[in-house]
Amino acid sequence: MMRKQWVDLGVAMVEWDELTYSEVGASVGDLPSGYRHTRREVFLGVDGRAFDKGVHALFAWRMHRRAGITVDRPDLRPAPGVDIRLGLGWRGLLLQAPCRIVSTINEDDRTGFAYGTLPGHPECGEEAFLVRRDGMGQVYFEVRAFSRPDSLIARMAGPVGRLAQDVITRRYLGAMRSLSRAD
């Protein structure tokens, strides 16, 4: 029998014994070595409406859907411990990616969540999505991630797999830019 391990992220306790990596919560802090890092952001606006729209789009999974990523449980709000299965399809091929929400952030000027990879995900690591407001009231959406291949197909994909990750990140940024400005 596996011993359950828990990590205190300051927001909620998260069970992580099934996650495929040990650096739980690192996507919202210092990204760990030994992984490929992603840090990208996009400007959303300069008012509270842009912040509120961005947060709504993020927590209602609208950003994922707009970026072309399916979520098997879109009715569930991201919360620590919630497991989801992301999907990306192209020409009849559907790539499944099981994840667990490992943290949520709900601060005055920073809101978001992070999910980590579960067995069956082609990659190993964590990705955080943050809507944040700076001291001047400017609103940004940020994607922070660390990952490395965890499946044979991901390892064989090499540079093509990294390109695919970059394309999806750009789609997330574009989706949030669009959704935070829509009326």
FENJO-V669253 format. One record per pair of residues at least 6 apart in sequence whose C-alpha atoms are under 7 Angstrom apart, sorted by sequence separation. I is the first residue (numbers start at 1). J is the second residue. If there is no record, write none. Layout:
I J
I J
//
This chain:
7 13
8 14
26 32
44 50
57 63
64 70
88 94
89 95
105 111
106 112
133 139
149 155
6 13
7 14
87 94
88 95
105 112
117 124
132 139
133 140
154 161
6 14
7 15
87 95
88 96
104 112
105 113
117 125
132 140
6 15
87 96
104 113
116 125
117 126
131 140
132 141
5 15
6 16
86 96
87 97
103 113
104 114
116 126
131 141
4 15
5 16
73 84
85 96
86 97
103 114
115 126
116 127
130 141
131 142
5 17
72 84
85 97
86 98
102 114
114 126
115 127
130 142
4 17
61 74
71 84
72 85
85 98
101 114
102 115
114 127
115 128
129 142
130 143
71 85
72 86
84 98
85 99
101 115
102 116
114 128
129 143
71 86
84 99
100 115
101 116
113 128
114 129
128 143
129 144
9 25
70 86
71 87
83 99
84 100
99 115
100 116
113 129
128 144
60 77
69 86
70 87
83 100
99 116
100 117
112 129
113 130
127 144
128 145
59 77
69 87
70 88
82 100
83 101
99 117
100 118
112 130
127 145
59 78
69 88
81 100
82 101
98 117
99 118
111 130
112 131
126 145
127 146
68 88
81 101
98 118
110 130
111 131
126 146
80 101
81 102
110 131
111 132
125 146
126 147
79 101
80 102
98 120
110 132
125 147
78 101
80 103
97 120
98 121
109 132
110 133
124 147
125 148
79 103
80 104
97 121
109 133
123 147
124 148
79 104
96 121
97 122
123 148
124 149
123 149
124 150
122 149
123 150
122 150
123 151
122 151
123 154
122 154
55 111
14 80
15 81
14 81
12 80
55 131
25 102
54 131
25 103
51 131
14 102
51 139
50 139
47 137
12 103
46 137
47 138
11 103
46 138
11 104
45 138
46 139
9 103
11 105
45 139
44 139
43 139
44 140
19 116
20 117
43 140
44 141
19 117
20 118
42 140
43 141
19 118
20 119
27 126
41 140
42 141
18 118
19 119
27 127
28 128
41 141
42 142
27 128
41 142
40 142
41 143
21 124
40 143
20 124
21 125
39 143
40 144
67 171
39 144
67 172
38 144
39 145
38 145
37 145
38 146
64 172
67 175
37 146
63 172
66 175
36 146
37 147
35 146
36 147
35 147
36 148
63 175
35 148
63 176
31 146
27 144
27 145
27 146
54 176
57 179
54 179
53 179
54 180
53 180
50 180
42 173
50 181
41 173
44 177
44 180
//
